[in-house]
Amino acid sequence: MANLQKIYTDLDLTFNKLPGSKDVAMRYDDQAVISSVRNLLLTNFYERTFQPNVGSNLTGLLFEPATDITASIIADEIKNVLGNFEPRVKINTVQVTVTNDGNGFDVYLSVYIGNNTLATNVNLFLQRSR
């Protein structure tokens, strides 16, 4: 019989209710870590109370010219943030490309979660908001 122990848990930030109860839905294992990665990447510095260093400068980089150099800086920022604040993941690849219209960046992130030997893929689209 397989071991069904859940290692990582987190709240589902959509705050959907579980069917048949009034509890908030949960995310488990890979989905919990992926949502944590997304939250870290989309959090600016000084947004978390009493933790001013947690986050990244991705929002500030989105207002730079949309070039391959900026894409490279964004990839380095992603590697730094995940290396510093998310010990559950090991980065396999980070690819950041400028979109055809130059209004944003497509981010392809491949990570190993925990002791998994299969890589988990995370896709993000980063664009500036006014």
N, C-alpha and C positions, 0 to 999 in steps of 0.2 A: 504494500500500500504506500502511495506517495505521501511525502510530508507536505502538508498544505499550510505550513507556518508562513505568515506574512511578515516580511522583514521590515519594510519601510511603509509607513502610513502617513497620510496627510489629508486635510480637508479638501473637498472639491470646492473650488472657489466660485463655482456657479451657484452654490448653496441650494441645489435641488434636494427635495425631500425624498427619502427612501419610500418606495411603495409599501403601504400598510403600516407605516409608523410616521412619527413626526421628527425623526432624526435626520441630520444632515448627511448627505452621501459622502463617502470616503474614497480616496484614491490609494491604491496599494502598489508596492514594489516599483516597477519601472515607471508607471504613470505618475507616481508621487515624486520621483526623482526628476522626471522630465518637467513637471510643473515647477519644481524648485529651481531648475536651471533657467527656465523662461523668466521666472520672477527675478532671479538675480540679474539676468542680462537686461531686463527692462526697468530695473530700479536705478534711480539716479543717486549720486552721493547726497548725503544729508536728508534723505527721505525717511529713513528709519530712525525713530527716536532713540537716543542714547547709543546709536551705532552709526556714526557719520561716515565711517570708512567702508561700510558694506554697500556695494553697488558698483556701477560702472559709468563710464563717460560716453556711452553709446549715443545718447540723445544729443549731446554736444557735437559729436562727430558727424551726425546726420546733417548738420548745417554747414559742413565743409563742402568743397566742390566734389561732385560724384565722379571720382577718378579711381584708377587701380591703386594708387598710393593710399587713398583714404580707405579703400577696401582692405588693403594690407594692414593698416593701422587698426581697423575694426577687428580683424582676425586676431591680431596680437592682444587687443583689449579683452576679447572673449577668452583667450587662453589664460591671461592673467587673472581674470575674475574667477573662472572655474578652478584654476589652480590654487587660488587663495581661499575661496569660500565654499567650495563644494568637494569635500574629500571622498564622496561616494562615487565620483565619476573619474574615469581616466580617458583623456581625449585621444581619439584615434585620428580624425581629420577635421579641419575647419576650412571651409571654402566660402569665401565672400565674393560675390560678383555684383557689378553694377547692372541695374535693369536697363532695358533697351531705351526707355524714355529718359533715363537719368534721374528719376524721382525717388529712387530708393535702392536698397541693397537686398539681394537674396542671400540668405545665410543657410548653408548646409553644414550641419554639425553631426559628427559620428562619434559616439562615446561608448565606453564599456562601463556598465553599471555594476558596482560591487565586484563579485568574482565571476560574472558572466563572461563566456568566451565569444558570445555573439554580440556584435555591435548594435547599438540602438541609434536610430537616426532621428534628428530633430531638425525641422525646417522652420525658418523664421523669415518674415519679410519686414525689413526695417525701413520706415519712411518718416520723414519729419512731419510734424503737425504744427499748425500755426496757432 
